[in-house]
Amino acid sequence: MKLSTAMRIIALVGATTIAVNSASAFGLYVRKGKDQVKVFKKGGKLYCKRQSDGFEMCNGMTKQGNAWKGKRMKHPDMPGFMTFNGTVVIKKSSLSIKGCAVGNSMCRGEVWKKK
């Protein structure tokens, strides 16, 4: 079965749009009105690093459904040795991030705006 040229162009444009939309979810976000955080994917895993000092909040989170999850999330206001179970959900112009300790009984979350 051969595809017409128009069908090939439509398929190519559709595939390109999907790639651009998923790639545009990554980049700089603003946390608490001032901290800039670079959110990026490396080796299929999600990372979040504060630009001012390189503090890594999300470390190697894996994609699970519509969210990224991991057990090595850190909070910049807590001692560096503490890690949390984390969840990140990326939307069109924002990102919601939640870290939990003691299973899922003590959680705290934030929403970051895309810069």
ChimeraX attribute file (.defattr): number of C-alpha atoms within 10 A of each C-alpha:
attribute: neighborCount
match mode: 1-to-1
recipient: residues
	/A:1	3
	/A:2	6
	/A:3	9
	/A:4	8
	/A:5	9
	/A:6	9
	/A:7	11
	/A:8	12
	/A:9	12
	/A:10	11
	/A:11	13
	/A:12	11
	/A:13	12
	/A:14	12
	/A:15	11
	/A:16	11
	/A:17	12
	/A:18	11
	/A:19	11
	/A:20	11
	/A:21	11
	/A:22	12
	/A:23	12
	/A:24	12
	/A:25	18
	/A:26	18
	/A:27	15
	/A:28	20
	/A:29	24
	/A:30	18
	/A:31	16
	/A:32	10
	/A:33	9
	/A:34	8
	/A:35	14
	/A:36	20
	/A:37	25
	/A:38	19
	/A:39	21
	/A:40	17
	/A:41	15
	/A:42	8
	/A:43	6
	/A:44	11
	/A:45	16
	/A:46	20
	/A:47	21
	/A:48	25
	/A:49	18
	/A:50	20
	/A:51	14
	/A:52	9
	/A:53	7
	/A:54	11
	/A:55	15
	/A:56	21
	/A:57	23
	/A:58	29
	/A:59	19
	/A:60	21
	/A:61	23
	/A:62	18
	/A:63	16
	/A:64	10
	/A:65	8
	/A:66	10
	/A:67	15
	/A:68	20
	/A:69	25
	/A:70	21
	/A:71	18
	/A:72	17
	/A:73	24
	/A:74	22
	/A:75	17
	/A:76	10
	/A:77	6
	/A:78	9
	/A:79	9
	/A:80	12
	/A:81	6
	/A:82	11
	/A:83	20
	/A:84	22
	/A:85	19
	/A:86	26
	/A:87	22
	/A:88	24
	/A:89	16
	/A:90	19
	/A:91	13
	/A:92	11
	/A:93	12
	/A:94	16
	/A:95	20
	/A:96	15
	/A:97	21
	/A:98	18
	/A:99	25
	/A:100	18
	/A:101	15
	/A:102	9
	/A:103	9
	/A:104	11
	/A:105	7
	/A:106	10
	/A:107	14
	/A:108	11
	/A:109	13
	/A:110	13
	/A:111	17
	/A:112	21
	/A:113	19
	/A:114	22
	/A:115	12
